[in-house]
Amino acid sequence: MAPRHAFTLIELLIVVSIIALLALIAVPNLLEAQVRAKIARVRNDMRALATALEAYRTEYDGYPDFIDIEAFGALQMRALTTPQAFIATLPADPFLPPIAPEPFTGRRTSFRYSSYPILPDPAAFWSLASNGPDLAPDSLGVYRGLDLNPFFGRDPVMPRWVLYDATNGTISVGDLFRANDFVP
């Protein structure tokens, strides 16, 4: 009989440990790439909403009304979809958990939206905000125009409000934010 050739236990353990080491390197990079893709999606969706809001303003000489209740979320932006479609559908915020349609849940599925009228009406400023990768609302998304101090942590009332900054790591504190006179 000829001798049998096989791998030893040590050789198998070395191969398994090398595969585990490669997985430890690859999985965090894959997860970070997914977060970066979501951030790019949010920025593109906010750009599309900004275009729709400006088209709405051209048509109606003001921005959609702001309902100051978080539970209603993007209900006030529905004016962008009906009766005239400035945007086909309101994009979902990928940093919120998927839930049932808004009218049935009372929870927000799209971006936080606010508009601010300068007396008298109509609204002169608008802002959009997303929770960002940390999934926590680090700002109310309410913007009064021309004063971004709250979003840079310079507000004595809400000092933790902050804009998302990817230089602090992909999963960092801060909201993704866009306003008609400010694009970070």
C-alpha positions as CSV (number, residue, x, y, z in Angstrom):
1,M,0.0,0.0,0.0
2,A,1.1,3.5,-0.8
3,P,1.4,6.0,2.0
4,R,-1.6,8.5,2.4
5,H,-1.0,12.2,2.1
6,A,-3.2,14.5,4.2
7,F,-3.0,17.8,6.0
8,T,-1.9,17.8,9.6
9,L,-4.0,19.4,12.4
10,I,-1.5,22.2,12.7
11,E,-1.7,23.1,9.0
12,L,-5.5,23.2,9.2
13,L,-5.4,25.4,12.3
14,I,-3.0,27.8,10.5
15,V,-5.3,28.0,7.5
16,V,-8.4,28.6,9.7
17,S,-6.6,31.3,11.7
18,I,-5.5,33.1,8.5
19,I,-9.1,33.1,7.1
20,A,-10.3,34.4,10.5
21,L,-7.7,37.2,10.4
22,L,-8.7,38.2,6.9
23,A,-12.4,38.2,7.9
24,L,-11.6,40.5,10.9
25,I,-10.0,42.9,8.5
26,A,-12.7,42.7,5.8
27,V,-15.9,42.9,7.7
28,P,-15.4,46.3,9.4
29,N,-14.4,47.7,6.0
30,L,-17.5,46.3,4.4
31,L,-19.7,47.8,7.2
32,E,-18.0,51.2,6.8
33,A,-18.6,51.1,3.0
34,Q,-22.3,50.5,3.7
35,V,-22.5,53.5,6.0
36,R,-20.7,55.7,3.4
37,A,-23.2,54.5,0.8
38,K,-26.1,55.5,3.0
39,I,-24.5,58.9,3.6
40,A,-24.2,59.5,-0.1
41,R,-27.8,58.4,-0.6
42,V,-29.0,60.9,2.0
43,R,-27.1,63.7,0.4
44,N,-28.5,62.9,-3.0
45,D,-32.0,62.6,-1.6
46,M,-31.7,65.9,0.1
47,R,-30.4,67.5,-3.1
48,A,-33.6,66.1,-4.9
49,L,-35.8,67.4,-2.1
50,A,-34.1,70.8,-2.3
51,T,-34.9,71.0,-6.0
52,A,-38.5,70.0,-5.4
53,L,-38.8,72.7,-2.6
54,E,-37.4,75.4,-4.9
55,A,-39.8,74.3,-7.6
56,Y,-42.7,74.5,-5.1
57,R,-41.5,78.0,-4.1
58,T,-41.5,79.1,-7.7
59,E,-45.1,77.9,-8.1
60,Y,-46.6,79.0,-4.8
61,D,-44.3,81.8,-3.7
62,G,-43.3,80.1,-0.5
63,Y,-42.3,76.7,1.0
64,P,-44.7,74.1,2.4
65,D,-46.0,74.8,5.8
66,F,-44.2,73.5,8.8
67,I,-46.1,71.4,11.4
68,D,-44.2,71.7,14.6
69,I,-44.9,68.1,15.8
70,E,-42.2,65.5,15.4
71,A,-44.7,62.6,15.2
72,F,-46.0,64.0,11.9
73,G,-42.6,64.1,10.4
74,A,-42.7,64.6,6.7
75,L,-46.5,65.0,6.4
76,Q,-46.0,68.7,5.6
77,M,-43.7,67.8,2.7
78,R,-46.6,65.8,1.0
79,A,-47.4,69.1,-0.7
80,L,-44.4,68.3,-2.9
81,T,-46.0,65.1,-4.2
82,T,-49.7,66.1,-4.6
83,P,-51.7,67.6,-6.3
84,Q,-48.7,68.6,-8.5
85,A,-45.7,66.2,-8.4
86,F,-42.6,68.3,-7.8
87,I,-41.0,65.0,-6.7
88,A,-42.5,61.6,-7.5
89,T,-42.2,60.2,-3.9
90,L,-40.7,61.4,-0.7
91,P,-37.4,59.6,-0.2
92,A,-37.1,57.5,3.0
93,D,-34.4,58.3,5.5
94,P,-32.1,55.3,5.6
95,F,-31.0,56.1,9.1
96,L,-34.5,55.3,10.4
97,P,-35.9,51.8,11.0
98,P,-38.3,50.6,8.2
99,I,-41.9,51.0,9.4
100,A,-45.4,50.9,8.0
101,P,-46.6,53.9,6.0
102,E,-46.9,57.2,7.9
103,P,-50.6,57.7,8.2
104,F,-51.0,54.5,10.1
105,T,-48.0,54.8,12.4
106,G,-47.8,58.6,13.1
107,R,-44.0,58.2,12.8
108,R,-41.6,59.9,10.4
109,T,-40.2,57.9,7.5
110,S,-38.6,60.7,5.5
111,F,-36.3,63.5,6.6
112,R,-37.1,66.1,9.3
113,Y,-38.3,69.2,7.6
114,S,-38.9,72.7,8.9
115,S,-39.7,76.0,7.3
116,Y,-39.6,79.3,8.9
117,P,-41.7,82.3,7.8
118,I,-40.4,85.8,8.0
119,L,-43.4,88.0,8.9
120,P,-45.7,88.1,7.1
121,D,-45.9,84.7,5.4
122,P,-44.8,82.8,3.3
123,A,-41.9,80.8,4.6
124,A,-38.5,82.1,3.6
125,F,-36.2,79.4,5.0
126,W,-36.3,75.6,4.9
127,S,-34.2,72.9,6.4
128,L,-33.9,69.1,6.0
129,A,-32.1,66.9,8.6
130,S,-31.4,63.2,8.9
131,N,-30.3,61.4,12.1
132,G,-27.0,60.3,10.6
133,P,-25.0,57.2,11.2
134,D,-25.3,57.4,15.0
135,L,-29.1,57.0,14.6
136,A,-29.7,59.7,17.2
137,P,-31.3,63.1,16.5
138,D,-28.5,65.4,17.4
139,S,-30.5,68.4,16.3
140,L,-34.1,69.2,16.0
141,G,-33.7,70.0,12.3
142,V,-35.4,73.4,13.0
143,Y,-33.5,76.2,11.3
144,R,-34.3,79.9,11.5
145,G,-31.9,80.9,8.7
146,L,-28.5,82.5,8.8
147,D,-27.6,81.3,12.2
148,L,-25.9,77.9,12.4
149,N,-24.4,78.3,15.8
150,P,-26.6,75.6,17.3
151,F,-25.4,73.1,14.8
152,F,-21.7,73.8,15.6
153,G,-22.3,73.3,19.4
154,R,-22.3,77.0,20.2
155,D,-25.9,77.1,21.5
156,P,-26.1,77.4,25.3
157,V,-29.5,75.8,25.4
158,M,-28.7,72.8,23.3
159,P,-24.9,72.4,23.3
160,R,-24.8,68.9,21.9
161,W,-26.4,69.9,18.5
162,V,-23.8,69.1,15.9
163,L,-23.5,68.5,12.2
164,Y,-22.1,65.2,11.0
165,D,-18.5,65.2,10.1
166,A,-17.0,62.1,8.5
167,T,-13.5,63.1,9.7
168,N,-14.5,61.9,13.1
169,G,-15.1,58.4,11.8
170,T,-18.0,57.0,9.7
171,I,-20.1,56.3,12.8
172,S,-19.8,59.7,14.6
173,V,-22.2,62.0,16.4
174,G,-24.1,64.5,14.3
175,D,-26.9,65.0,11.9
176,L,-26.8,65.3,8.1
177,F,-28.3,68.7,7.4
178,R,-29.2,70.9,4.4
179,A,-31.0,74.3,4.3
180,N,-31.8,76.6,1.4
181,D,-29.0,79.0,2.4
182,F,-26.6,76.4,3.8
183,V,-25.2,73.2,2.3
184,P,-22.5,71.6,4.5
